[in-house]
Amino acid sequence: MQANQVLFWCYVIIITTLISATLGAIAALLVPKQLITMVQEEPQEQAPLVNLGYPFQYRLRRSMNLLIMGVDRGSSPGFRGRSDTILLLRIDPKTQTINLLSIPRDTQVQVPQLGERKINEVNFLGGPEVTIDAIEDLLKGIQIDRYIRIQRGALTELVDRLGGLEVYVPKPMSYIDYTQGLTIELLPGWQTLNGQQAEDFVRFRGDALGDIGRVQRQQLLLKAIQQRLKNPVVIPRLAQVLRTMEPYIDTNLSPEERIALMQFTLDMDNEALKMVMLPGSSQFSPFENTSYWIMDDDGRDRILREYFQQFWQGNVWDTPDYSVSMGRDPISLRIAIQNATTQPELANQVADYLESKGYYDLYFIPDWPHPLKTTQVVVQKGDIKGGEILLEELGIGTLEAMSTGDLSSDLTLRIGEDWLSEFPPNP
């Protein structure tokens, strides 16, 4: 493969595998050399991209963990800025899945020689190696294989090159920050966002959720980018789009490692990406006059089991008995009920139905402003198994492995119009 072809496909990986942002960060999945293995080149009639004529010689041999940091270019030269997007990904060739953990920028960590810090400061103070050490310690020794850092500005460039993104803005966004020179004005409803508006969408902090709301919007934007990349109109633009990404990216991975991951993504189903946010709560420190995101240890351990296959003494994750493996009965899960139809009585009907099935920790949240055709079970805190059980109980809907539900819930149930066909309203 010629050098320019390698470069082209490296950046195809960067865009088509995963793109997420805060302060204009995008993300790429790449794989270290010790994780790849040479394979026989497939016969031409069996090659997955035979019409392109590019041979792919490497495949993933085992799972790997990749740290992605979106770096604020203005805070320090090069890639040594504060990292306002922090993502940890597990890429598993056995299951052909990618699991993504969003780590809030205000997460409290203990760093040798630096003391107690917010995780977004660590790259600025100590670089990627120290950041990796801090996250490995936070997550009980999980091994991070490689990293990639993305500079601010990449998201704006990318979205403009793709011709904009269709994004649902759930509520008005109006925010002015004179210190950052930031003015955000977005109307609610479906919008076609340009690059600057997409950056505004993820940077917005003018609501009660603050940084956690930004994490949720990162995940929503990621889904929008994935949908856009499926549009045939975009494909002819990819070569030009990819060339613009190179100055924004710093990584310790080789082109051969990227080719291995490219082959992985070609084989992966489009629905094989699951996303979750590090569970915890925001706590104010009067002594430091700042707020930290304090991780919930039990929630972390659940995510390590279900998303990263990281097991500790006493965890029996592989037992078929859900209540034993997770330490609780699934009917005790805290479920937020959100109506996403034009039938106001539906929320109470759903609550009555779930109570008849034994669920008891139920509560209502404000209606979803846009009607949904399909009911959604949103896995807020990473409890995939619990979400699957609820979905089976309902007999309708889809599982949304994203932390975009109500923060207080284990699961958020958004009632769609399909509920009406299965369970008509009472006369």
N, C-alpha and C positions, 0 to 999 in steps of 0.2 A: 504494500500500500504506500503510495506517495505521501510525502510529508503534508502537503496541503489537504489531501484527502483525510489523513489522520486528524488534522486540526479541525476540519469541517465536522467530522463525526463526533469529536470530543465535545464540540459546542452544541451539536444536536442533543447529546446526552444532557448537557446543562439545562437546555430549555425543555425538552420533552419529558425528562424524567421527573423533575420537580422544580417548581418555581414558587417562592414565597417571599414576603417582604414586610419589613418595617424600615422606615427611612431609606427606602429604595433598594432593599436587599433582595437578591434572588438566590436560589439554592440549586446545587447540583449534586447528584449521587455519583461518586467515583469509588474505585475499589483498589486496595493495596496489592502489591505484587504477590505477597505470600498467600493471598486469597484466590489467585487465579491459576488455571491449569490449561496447558495447550490441548486442543482437541483436533481430531481429524477434520479437514475441510470437507464440508458436505458436497455431494454431487450437485452439479449445477441445477438439475431439475428439482432438487430438494432444498436448495438454499433459500432462506427466508426473504432475502432481498436480491434475488437473482437478477431482477430487472435493473438494479443499480450497478451490479458488477463489482461490489466490494466484498472481499473475503473477510470473515470474522474468525479469528484464530484463537480467541481466549474465552473461557467461561468461568463463572464463579464456582468455586469449589466448596466454600462454606459461608456461613453468614458473617456479616461485618457490621460494625457500628461507625457511623460517620458524623462528625460534628460540623455544623454549618453556622457561621456567624455573619450577620449583616452589620457592616462596620460604618460608623459615622465618619465620613471623610473629613469633615470640618474640624473635628476635635484633635486630630494629630496627623502628621504627614504619613503618606502611604497607607498601609492597612493596620496601623497601630491605634485606631480610634476606639471609642466605646462601641460595644456590640449590642445594639438594640433589638436584633433578632437573634435568637439562639435556638437552634433545632438540633435534636439528636435523632438520627435515623438508624433503624436496623433493617438491613437488606438480607433477605433469606432466600437463597436459591432453592432450598428444599420445598418450601411452600409457595414460592413465587410471589412473595408479598413484600411490601415496604411499610414499616410502622414508624410513625413520626411522633416524637415527643417535643412539644413546645415548652420551653423553659422561660417563664416571665423574667423580664430584664431586672426586676427588683428583688429577685430571689436571693435570700441571705445565704452566704457561703463563708466558710472559714478557710483562709488561705495562709499557708506558712509564710512568715516574714511580712505579710501584709495585714493579717488579722481578720476581723469581721468586715466583709465587704458585700456590695451588691454584685451579682454575677456580671452585669454589663460593664463594670469597671475593670475587670481582671485583664482582658486583652490589652487595654490601654496601659495598665500598670506593669504587666508581666508577659504579654504576648500569648500566642496560641498554646504553647506548651504548658504554661501555668494555668490557663483556662481549662485545658484538658484535665490537668491534675485536680483542679477544684471540682469539676463536674464528676469525675470518677469517684472522688471522695463523697460528694453529695449523694450519689447513686450507689453507695455501698460497694465500691470497687469495680464497677462495670468497666470493661476495657473499651477504650475509644481507639479505633484503628487509624483513622486519618481525619484531617480537617480541611475545610475550604472557607475562605473569607471573601465576602462580596462587598464592594464599596457602594456607598450611597450614590444614587443616580442611575443605577442599572435598571431599576424597575421602571422609572420614567421612560428611559430609552426603549426598553423592551416593549412596553405597552403601546407606545407611539408607533413602533415598527410593525406591531401586529395589527394596527388599525383600530385600537381601542378594545375595551372589554365590556361585556354585558354583565352588570352587577346589580343585585337587588339591595338598595339602601333602605334599611328597615325604619329609619326615623330621620328627621331633619338633622343635619350636621352643620352647625354654625359655631365657629371658634376663631379667636384672634389671639395670637401670642406675639406681642411686640418685641420681646427679647430675642425670639428666633426668626422674626420677620415672617410669621406664618399666618395666613388667612385661609380658612376653610369654609366653603359654602356649598353644601350638597343637598339637593331636594330628596325627599323620600320617594320610594318606588323604583321601578326598573330604570336604570340609567346606562348610557354608553359612556364610559369614563375614558378620558385620554390619560396620558402618562402622568401628568401632574395631579389630576384628580384621583387617579389610583393611589398615588403616593399619599395624597391628603386623606383618602379613605382609611389607610392603615395607620397614619400618624395621629388621627383625631383622638383627643383625650378629654373632650369637653363633656363627658358623661360620667355617671357615678361609678362606672366600672374601671375607668382609668386605663392602666396598662393591660388589665385582663381583657377589656373590650378590644384592645389592639390585637391581642393574641387571637381572639375569635375572628376578627376581620381578616387577619392574615390567612386563616384557614378558608374563609369564604372566598377571598381573592384567588387563592390557589385553585379552588374548584373552577372559578371563572376562567382562569388561564388554561386549565386543562381542556375545558370545553372549546375555547377559542382555537387551540392547537389542532382540534379535530376538524376544523373547517377547511375544506379543500382550497378555498381562496387563499389561505395563509401559506400553504405548502410552498408555492413558488417564491415566496419572500424569505424563506428560512436562511438561505445562504447569506444574503445581505444582513439579515437580522443577527445571525451568529457572529459575523465578523465584528459587530459593534460591541460584543460582550467581553472580548479578550482583555481590554485595559481594566476592567472592573473586578477581575478574579485573581486571587492568590491561593495556591494550593500546594501541597507536598506530594502530589500524585503524578505519575508518568502517563504519557499517551497510551502505552500498552494497558495500563490499569483501567483507563477510561474505556478502551475498546471492550474489555471484559464486561463492564457494566452496561455498555450499550447493548451487547448481546442479551444480557439479562432483561433489560427493559423491552426489547423486541419480543421476548417470550412471555412477558408479564401481562396479565389481564388488566384492563383499564380500571376495574373496580378493586384492585388489590392493594390500594393505598388506604391505611387507617391512620387517623390523627387523634391525638389526645394532648391535653395540657397537664403539666405537673400539678397535682392537687395541692391545695394549701389555703391560706387565708392571709389577708393584708393586715398587718399590725403596725401601729405607729410607735416609734421610739422617741419619747420626749427628750431624752438626753442628747440624741443626735439630730432631733428635729427632722426626721425623715421616716418614711414608711418602708417596710420590708415585706416581701412575700415569703411567709414562713411555711415551708413544706410540711405536708401531712405525711407522717412516716408510714402509716398503714396504707394510704393511697399510693405512695411511692412503691411500696412492696407489691401491691396488686398490679401496678403497671409493669414493674420489672418481671413479674410472672407472666402476664398475659401478652405483653408487647415485646419483651426482650428475652424471654425464656431464661431469666436470671433467677435461680432458685436458692433458697437459704434453708438452714436447718429448721425443721418444723413445718415448712411449706409442702403440701402434698397436692401441688397444682395438677398433676396428671391423673388424679383419681376421677372416676366418672361421677362421683357424688358431688354435685356443685356445692351444696351447703357445707360439706366438710372441707372442701378445698379452699373455699373463700371465707370460711369462718362465720357465715350468716345465711339465713334462709332467704331465697330470692324474693319472697313476698314482703320482706321487710325493707326492700329498697325504697328510697325516697323518690317519689315520682311527681314531677311537675306536669300538670295538664294544661295544654295551650290550644285553644280553638283556632283553626285556620280555615274555617268555612263561613258561610253566610247564615248559618243556623245557630243562633245564640244559645239554644237549649242543649246543644250537643255536648258541651263540657260536662254538665251534670249527668247526662246519660252515660258518658264514658266512665265517670267516677263511680256511678252506681254499678256498672258492669264489672269494673275492677274490684270493687268491694265485694261483689258476689263471688269473686274468684279467690278472695282471701287477702288481697292487697289492702293495707290499712294506712300507710304513710303517704297520703295523697294531698296535693294542694293545687290551687289554681293560680295561673299567672296571666297577665294581660294577653288578649288575643293577638295572634300573628297577623300583621297588617295586610298580608297578601294571601288570598285563598290558594290552598294547595290541593292538587288533585289526589296526591298519594299521602297517606299517613306516614309520619316519620317517628322513629324511636331514636332520639339523639343520646349517644353514650357520652355523658358529660365528664365522668371521672374515670373512664377507662374500663368500666365493667362490661366487657363485650359479652360474656356469658349471660349476665343478667339481662342485657338487652335482647339477646337471642331468645331467652325464655319468655320475656314479655311479648316479643313479636310472634312467637308460636302461640301464645295465649290469645292474642288478638286475631290471628289468622289472616291479617292484611298488613300492608305497609312495607316500609323498607328500613333497614338499619343504617343510621348515619354515624359512622365512627369518627366524629368530630366533637370538639369541646365548644359547641356553639349554642348549647342549651342554657337553662337557668343555672347560675353558679351554685345554688343551694341544693340542687337535685343530684341524685345518682343517674337518673334518666329523665329526659324531657320528652313527653309524648305530645307531638303536634298532630292534631286531628285533621285529616284531610277529607276530601269529598268522597273517597272510596268507602268511608265509614257509613255514609248515607245509603249506599247500595247494599251493604252487608247488614246494617242495623238501622232500618228506617226509623225516623222520629215517631214517638208515640202520638196517636191521633188525639 
